[in-house]
Structure formats: structure tokens, C-alpha cells
Amino acid sequence: MCEYFSAILMRDGTVFTSDESSSHDDIIKANKLKDVKLQNRDFIRIEITPNEPIKLLSKKRSDWVFREDEESTLPSWYDEGMMSFREKCWTAWESSIQRLIHDKMDVPKLLELIEEVKSINYMDNHGEPLPDWHMFDNRDDVRYAVRDTVMDTVRDTVRDAVWNAVRDAVWGAAMDTVRDTVRDAVWNAVRDAVLNAVRDTVWDAVLDSRLYIFVNTLPNMKPEHIDYINRRMDVWKAGYGCHCDINGEFYCYKKVI
């Protein structure tokens, strides 16, 4: 299985990588390499992967695992120069992770916001609801009220617009593997925290928290998008749930049931 980070290491020490794909086969094809020998072959496949999902954001080598494909058939030239060859691969990894992740977002702030989200006292109603929040006693009440008054296509239109902006702005031409893995790493970190805090409302909170983290750590986000998601997260931070927005106005609940 090819994961981020993947590379092809040549006999002469050249390291081939790709910003568009983590597939070894794609890298081989793009560089017109011939994959015809097993014994004493001219290149080997390398993978460097995080030892847990959130470590994808780490620049520490100790948070990543170095692997050579087909370890039992490694050519003698690799064994003889292993330390030097590995260092060349690590250098290519450092360049890739800087270019595709750390240059794309404020990683220290992202990690800080994950911790902030994990520390929220969900659904304890400790804050004072703002006057412009449409507040209901429980989640079913707000669901019924919204269902009876508007169509599904009207709900969360502002949040959907913010998500679209995030998708368009994040990685551009960077490969899907990096984008999806960063997204999933943040999702898992937030989901686990919220799941432990308040299981029944987890998906509402996770979706909003993940968007809050990305909007506040990606460059060139529109001020109105930042303001929107920050105000939406204020509902959760005050200990209430946010079911949806309608034309930017929040429909909230005090308890799940």
C-alpha cells in the first residue's frame, strides 16, 4: 500500500517523488523507469509514514517510520550505503512535508486549536446565550422547527460556502493523499475528544470544530468566513449545540434530549 510519503531511490542516490501522487507506480511511470529486475535492481521503493495520524503534521523524524519495500530482496548497493541513502530519502521527505503541508497552513496554530477544541465543556450550558441565537430546549425541538419552516437546501448555506472556500484554498494542486490525510488526522483528533465529552451530539460538534480549525489556520481565508465559523463555535464554547444556520442565523439547542 502506497502512502504519504512515497519515493523511488535510485542506485546513484537520486530520489524521485511526486506532489500529485503517492503511488510508486505513478512515480516510476512519470520518470520513465524500467521495473524489470528483482535481484540487484536499479531502484527501490521507499515509504515514510507517520506512526499515528496526527503526526503527519510533525517535522520530527522520530514521529515517522521509514520502510523499504521488499526488504528481503534489497540490492547489495543499498546495503553497502544504507545510511547515506536513507539520509537522501529523509531530506526529500523534509522538503515534501514542508512544501505540501507546513507552507500551506499554520501548523502550530492548528495543533493549538485542536487542544482548544478538546478542552471545551460541551453541552453544559455554562454560558449566556446571545440574543440572536434561535435557542430551543433540545435538539429534536430545533430539528422539527427547522424542518417545518425551511427546505433542506436552505440550511447551513453559509457553512457550506465556507467549506467550499476551504476545499478550494487548501492544497491547490497538491496530491489528494496529503489533503485527505491531513483532513482525516484533524477529524480523528477532534472526533475522539468530542465523542468522549458528549457522544450523542458528536457529529454536529466535530463538523463545526474541524471547520473552525481549518479556517483559522489556512492563509487567505475571507474575513467573513473566519467571523462566521468563530461565531458558530461560540455556541459550542458556551455549552450549547448548534444544529444549523439559516441565512447565517444559528439555530441552537440546550440539550440533546
N, C-alpha and C positions, 0 to 999 in steps of 0.2 A: 504494500500500500504506500503510495507516494503522498507525503505530507509536506507542509512547510516546516523546514527549509529543505529543498532538494537540490542536488548538484551532480555534475559529472566531472570527475577528476581524471585528467589525462596523465599519461606516463611522464610527460615533460613538466608536470606541475601546473598546467593550465587548468583553471576551474571554470566550467560553464554553468551558468544559472539562467533563470528566466524570470522576468517580472510579470509575465502573463500566465504562467502555468507552473505547477509543482510536480508535473509528471516527468519522470525521467525519459520516457519515450518521446515526449514533445521536445525536450532539450536536445536529445540525440538527433531527432529529425531536423530541428532548426539549425543545428551546427553541422549537418551532413556527415555524421559519424557512422561508421560501419560497426554494427554489433554482431560480429560473426564468430568471435573466438570466446571460449570459456577459460581454458587454461592459458596463462600468460597473456591475457587480453590487454589491450592498449588503454583501457579506461575502466573505472569502477564507479558504481552508483553510491552516492553519499546522501544520508538524511541526518538533519539536526532538528530535533523536535523538542518542544517544552515538556518538562517532566510532570506538569499539570497545566490545565488550560490557561489559567490566568498568568502563568509565567511566560506566555507568548509576549507579554509586554516588558519582560525583563531583558536587560542587556548583559546580565551575569551569565557567564558560560556554565557555571555550576547549576543553573536553573534549566539547562538544556541537556539533551542526551545525544551523543554522537554515535552514528551507526554506519557501518559499511554493509552494503547488500552482499549476499552470497559470501559470508565470511569464510566458509570452508574452501573457497576456490580463489582467495586473494592471490594476485600475482606476486612473484618474488620482488619485483621492483618496488612495490608498495611496502612490503615488509621491511625492506632494507632502508627505506627513507620515511618510515611511518610518521615520525614526529614532525618532520618538515612538511609532509603532505597534509597532515591534519591541520597544521597551523595555517596553511594556504586556504583550506576549506573554512576554518573558523574566521579568517579575515574576510572571505567572501560573504559569510553569514552576517558578520558585523555590518558590512556595507549594506546588505539587503534589508536587515531589520531596521537600520537607521533610515533608509530611503523609503521603505514601504510602510513603516509604522510610526517611528518617532518623528519623522519630518511631517507626518500627516496630522498629528494631533498632539495635544499637551498630555503626555502620558502621566507625569507626576500628578497633575490635577485630576486626571481620570481615576487614578488609584485613590486619591484623596476623597473624591466624590463617592466612590464605591463604599469606602468606610463610613462616610456620612449617611448614605442610604441605609447601611446596615445598622446604624445607631438610632434610627427613627423609632419612636414609640407608636407603632401603628395601632389605629383604631381604639385609642384610649380616651379620645375626646378631651384632651387636656387644654387645647387652645380655644380661643373665642372665634366662632365662625365669622367671616366677613359678611357685610350686608349684601354684597352682590352674589354670594353663593346661594343657589337654589337648594336648600337643605331639606332632606327627608329623614324620617326616623330610621328606616332600614333600606337595604339595597333593593328588596323586592318592590317597595313603595316607589322608589325612583324609577325602576325599570318599567313598572306599569304606567306611571305618569308620562314618561317619555314615549313609550310605545303608543299610547293613546293620542298623543298630540303631534308627533312628527314621524316621518318616514326614516328608515334606517339610513338612507343615503344622506340625510341631513346631519346625522350625529357625527361628532368628532371630526368635522371637516377641517378645523384648524389644526388639530393634532396630525391628521393625515397629511396636510400640507407641510407641516414641519418634518414629518418622517420622509417625505419625498425630497425635501431640501437636504436632509442628512444623506440620503442614498446618493443624490447627485453630487454632493460635495466631498464625500469621504475619501475614496481612494482613486477616483478617476479611472485611469487605465490599469491600475494595479490588479493583480490576478484575484479571481473570485475566492481562492483558498484563503488568502490573507484577510480579505474583507470579512468573509464568513466566520473565520476562526476568531478574529477579534470580537466580532458581534456575539458569537456564542460564548466566548470567555466572560464577557461582561454580563450576558444574560444569566449564565450559571452562577456567577458570584452574587448577583442581585437576587435571583430566584431563591437560592438557598437561604439567604438572610431573611427575606420576606416570608418564605414558607415556614421558617421556624417561628416567626413572630405572629403571623395570622394566616393560617392555612386557607381559609375559605375565600379570602379576598386577594389571593396571591397574584392572579393574572392581571387584574387592574393595576395593582401596585408595581409589578415587575415591568409592565409595558411603559408606564409613566416614568419609572425610575431609570430605566435604560435610556429612554429618550432624553431625560434630564442630563444624564451623564455625557452623552454624545454631543448634545447641543452646546454644552458648556465647555467642551474640550476641543472641538473642531474649529479650525480657522474659518473666517469669512462667513459665519452664520449671521443671518439678518437679526438686527436688534429686536424686531417684533417677535421673532421665533424664540429668542432667548427669554424675552419677557413673558411670553405665553407659557412656556413649559415651567419656568420658575414659579409663576403664579399657580399653575396646576399642582406643582409639587408642594406648594404652601398648604394645600388641603391635606395632603398626607402628613406633612410635618406637624400640623395642628392636631393630628389624631383622628382624622375623618377620611372617608373614602370618596374618590372622585369617579363617578360612573361614566360620564361623558361630557362633552361640550356641545352646545348648540349655538352656532354663530359666535363661538368664543366664550359663551357663558357656561359656568360649571354647574353641573347637576350632581349633588353630593349626598352622602348618607352617613348617619351617626354610628350605625352598627350593621353588621352583615345580616342578622336575622332578628 
